[in-house]
Amino acid sequence: MTKPISKPCILALESSGALLSVAVYRDGSIASLISHNITHGHAKDIVPTAMAALAQAGCGFEMVTHVAAGAGPGSFTGIRVALACAKGFCLAWGAKGIGVSGLQALARHAAEHDYNDSAPMLITADTRRGMLYCQFFDADGQAAGTIFEAAPEKLPALRRGMDDNAKLDMPLYVGGFEYEQLADIFAKDDVRVIQPEMALPLDAAMIAADAAYQIMTDMTPPLAPLYLAAAKLGPPKKDAKKTPNKTAKKAKRKPAPAAQG
């Protein structure tokens, strides 16, 4: 049975990139945030980090009403770690799960702190394939299109191709991965760019804040991954050489010589 949500207590998990991060949201604000910048070992460290964050916030398991997880886009393995852990906690504690887009969380964070100076936004994440995961947002942090994948140099043309041409005369806030490179690319296209003073990596506090907004608006997406490309767990394997089966080998055997009379 779903717990009451009048005063949500949210455990938020984020591991879609190099940052493993856990936060607890209660009483309308972030009560704790623990982050580790690690390349590997997310699966091993995420549960102990979650326990430490709950203890730091003074929360017992019975207080958690929602478990939010960063659903990507990002590292295939990292996304699975956060979602699997969140589902396990939900089953154990009877909490409700919420999947949060990392791009949406970054956009909402920028809008809430007015980093974008009331300008529409472009938020990006790394694909680790030389491309970027991208999504445009309006000045309030609401999605102005779906998530897509693009080369950095193609983004000005894609923005010009958007339906709302009136926005093209406005400045653009560029945040997320490679935001400084993108600022230069858009500046060459005569776009006035607003960018954060420093890199704002996606963390669990942003995931928790976005989850709280979704709870308030009664629009909570499930714990499902945001995959834009098929998972690639290794280099493509070469086609194995076909070997004849036993039946074929038997068919190729020479007949026994006829008996001599």
C-alpha positions in Angstrom: 0.0 0.0 0.0 1.4 3.4 -1.0 2.4 5.7 1.9 0.9 9.1 2.4 2.6 11.8 0.4 1.6 15.0 2.2 5.1 15.3 3.6 7.3 13.2 1.3 10.6 11.8 2.5 12.6 11.0 -0.6 15.8 8.9 -0.9 17.4 9.9 -4.2 20.1 7.9 -6.0 22.3 9.1 -8.9 25.0 7.0 -10.7 24.5 7.7 -14.4 28.0 9.2 -14.6 31.3 9.2 -12.7 29.6 10.7 -9.7 27.9 8.3 -7.2 25.6 10.5 -5.2 22.8 9.9 -2.6 20.5 12.5 -1.1 17.6 12.6 1.4 14.8 15.2 1.0 12.6 15.8 3.9 10.5 18.6 5.4 10.7 20.5 2.1 14.5 20.6 1.7 17.6 18.5 1.2 18.5 17.0 4.6 21.7 15.2 3.5 23.9 14.7 0.4 26.8 12.3 0.1 28.8 12.1 -3.2 31.8 10.1 -4.3 33.6 10.8 -7.6 34.5 7.3 -8.7 35.0 5.6 -12.1 34.0 2.1 -11.0 32.4 0.4 -8.1 29.0 2.1 -8.1 27.2 -1.2 -7.4 29.4 -2.0 -4.4 29.2 1.5 -2.8 25.6 2.6 -3.5 23.9 0.8 -0.6 26.4 1.8 2.1 26.2 5.4 0.8 22.4 5.3 1.0 22.5 4.0 4.6 25.0 6.8 5.5 22.8 9.5 3.9 19.7 8.3 5.7 21.6 8.3 9.0 23.0 11.8 8.4 19.4 13.0 7.7 18.1 11.3 10.8 15.7 9.1 8.8 14.7 5.5 9.5 13.6 3.1 6.7 10.0 3.5 7.9 10.1 7.3 7.1 11.0 6.9 3.4 7.9 7.5 1.2 9.6 7.7 -2.2 12.8 6.4 -3.7 14.0 8.4 -6.7 16.7 7.3 -9.1 18.5 9.1 -12.0 17.1 7.3 -15.1 19.7 8.7 -17.5 20.6 9.4 -20.2 24.1 8.3 -19.4 26.1 5.2 -18.6 24.2 2.0 -19.2 25.7 0.2 -16.2 25.4 3.2 -13.9 21.7 3.7 -14.8 21.0 0.1 -14.0 22.8 0.3 -10.7 20.6 3.2 -9.4 17.3 1.8 -10.8 17.9 -1.7 -9.4 18.9 -0.4 -6.0 15.8 1.9 -6.0 13.5 -1.0 -6.9 15.0 -3.1 -4.1 14.4 -0.4 -1.5 10.9 0.1 -2.7 10.1 -3.6 -2.3 11.7 -3.7 1.1 10.1 -0.5 2.5 6.8 -0.2 0.6 7.9 3.2 -0.9 7.0 4.5 -4.3 9.6 4.6 -7.0 10.3 7.6 -9.3 12.5 7.7 -12.3 14.0 11.1 -13.0 15.6 12.4 -16.2 19.1 13.8 -15.4 18.7 16.5 -18.1 15.3 17.5 -16.6 16.8 17.7 -13.2 19.7 19.9 -14.4 17.2 22.2 -16.2 14.9 22.5 -13.2 17.9 23.2 -10.9 19.1 26.0 -13.2 15.6 27.5 -13.5 15.0 27.4 -9.7 18.2 29.2 -9.0 17.8 31.6 -12.0 21.1 30.6 -13.5 19.5 30.9 -16.9 18.5 34.5 -16.4 15.0 33.6 -17.7 16.4 32.3 -21.0 15.5 29.0 -22.7 17.9 26.2 -22.1 19.9 23.5 -23.8 21.1 20.8 -21.4 23.5 18.0 -22.5 25.1 14.8 -21.2 28.0 12.7 -22.4 27.3 9.6 -24.7 31.0 8.5 -24.5 30.8 8.1 -28.3 31.8 11.6 -29.4 28.2 12.7 -29.5 26.0 14.4 -26.9 22.6 13.6 -25.3 20.6 16.8 -25.7 17.3 18.4 -24.8 15.9 21.9 -25.1 13.9 23.4 -22.2 11.9 26.6 -21.8 12.9 29.3 -19.2 10.9 27.5 -16.4 12.7 24.2 -17.0 9.9 22.5 -18.8 10.9 20.3 -21.7 10.6 21.9 -25.1 11.1 18.7 -27.0 12.3 15.1 -26.5 15.8 13.9 -25.7 18.0 13.4 -28.8 21.5 12.6 -29.7 23.7 15.0 -31.8 27.2 16.1 -32.7 28.1 19.4 -30.9 28.6 21.4 -34.2 25.1 20.4 -35.4 23.2 22.0 -32.5 22.9 25.6 -33.8 21.2 24.3 -37.0 18.9 22.0 -34.9 17.9 25.0 -32.8 17.1 27.0 -35.8 14.9 24.2 -37.0 12.7 24.3 -33.9 9.1 25.2 -34.4 9.1 28.3 -32.2 11.2 30.7 -34.3 10.5 33.5 -31.8 12.9 32.0 -29.4 15.8 32.3 -31.8 16.2 36.0 -31.0 16.6 35.2 -27.3 19.8 34.2 -25.5 20.3 30.6 -24.7 21.5 29.0 -21.4 23.8 26.1 -22.1 24.5 23.7 -19.3 25.7 20.1 -18.8 28.5 18.3 -20.5 30.9 20.3 -22.6 29.0 23.5 -22.0 32.0 25.7 -22.6 32.7 24.2 -26.0 29.0 24.5 -26.9 29.0 28.2 -25.8 31.8 28.9 -28.3 29.9 27.0 -31.1 26.7 29.0 -30.5 28.5 32.3 -30.2 29.9 31.7 -33.7 26.3 31.4 -34.8 25.5 34.9 -33.3 23.7 33.4 -30.3 24.2 35.2 -27.0 25.0 32.4 -24.6 24.4 32.3 -20.9 26.4 29.6 -19.1 27.1 28.6 -15.5 30.0 30.2 -13.7 31.3 26.7 -13.0 30.4 23.1 -14.0 27.3 21.9 -12.3 27.5 18.0 -12.2 24.3 16.2 -11.8 23.9 14.9 -8.3 21.3 13.2 -6.1 20.1 16.5 -4.6 19.0 17.7 -8.1 17.3 14.3 -8.6 15.5 14.6 -5.2 14.3 18.2 -5.9 12.9 17.2 -9.3 11.2 14.2 -7.7 9.6 16.5 -5.1 8.3 18.7 -7.9 6.8 15.6 -9.6 5.2 14.5 -6.4 3.7 17.9 -5.9 2.2 17.9 -9.5 1.2 14.3 -9.2 3.2 13.3 -12.3 5.7 10.6 -11.2 7.3 8.6 -13.9 8.2 5.0 -13.1 11.6 3.6 -12.4 12.5 2.9 -16.1 15.7 3.7 -17.9 16.1 6.4 -20.5 18.1 4.6 -23.2 18.5 6.3 -26.5 20.8 3.6 -28.0 21.0 -0.1 -27.7 23.3 -1.3 -24.9 26.8 -2.2 -26.0 28.5 -4.5 -23.5 31.6 -5.0 -25.6 33.2 -4.8 -29.0 31.2 -6.5 -31.8 32.1 -10.1 -32.2 33.2 -11.5 -35.6 31.0 -14.1 -37.2 32.2 -17.5 -36.2 33.3 -19.7 -39.0 30.7 -22.3 -39.8 31.8 -25.9 -39.2 30.1 -28.8 -40.9 27.9 -30.8 -38.6 28.3 -34.5 -38.1 25.5 -35.4 -40.6 27.2 -33.4 -43.3 30.5 -35.1 -42.5 28.9 -38.5 -42.9 27.4 -37.6 -46.2 30.8 -36.7 -47.5 32.4 -40.0 -46.6 33.4 -42.3 -49.5 31.3 -45.5 -50.0 33.0 -48.7 -48.9 34.6 -50.7 -51.8 32.6 -53.5 -53.3 33.4 -57.1 -52.2 35.7 -59.1 -54.5 34.0 -62.3 -56.0 
